[in-house]
């Protein structure tokens, strides 16, 4: 018979494996995936476009095979590095785009954003 400790370690390993298969990171394009969501809130889109330079690629959650037909779909929140419009240097902000259900669907309710200061701005980005 296996020890309780061995069973616990096995259970933890399996739950970690399952979690990483269900939700994984994935890249998202700002123009392809965030802008269509922001278009549902024209004033918000206008604010972002007039106030920020946003990196063309960010990150979002990618659904795993357990979601059937939705496998591979990216869901919010989407995160993009950004900086004040026209500013030189590295991206110093993080733009986070949320939708109510987490899905990239233009028929959903209000889309919201959050802007955070990056503690260690990337110096690799143009």
Buried (B, 14 or more C-beta within 10 A) or exposed (E): EEEEEEEEEEEEEEEEEEEEEBBEEBEBBBEEBBBBBBEBBEEBBEBBEEBBBBBEEBBBBBBBEEBEEEEEBBBBBBBBBBBEEEEEEBBBBBBBBBBEEBBBBEEBEEBBBEEEEBEEBEEEEE
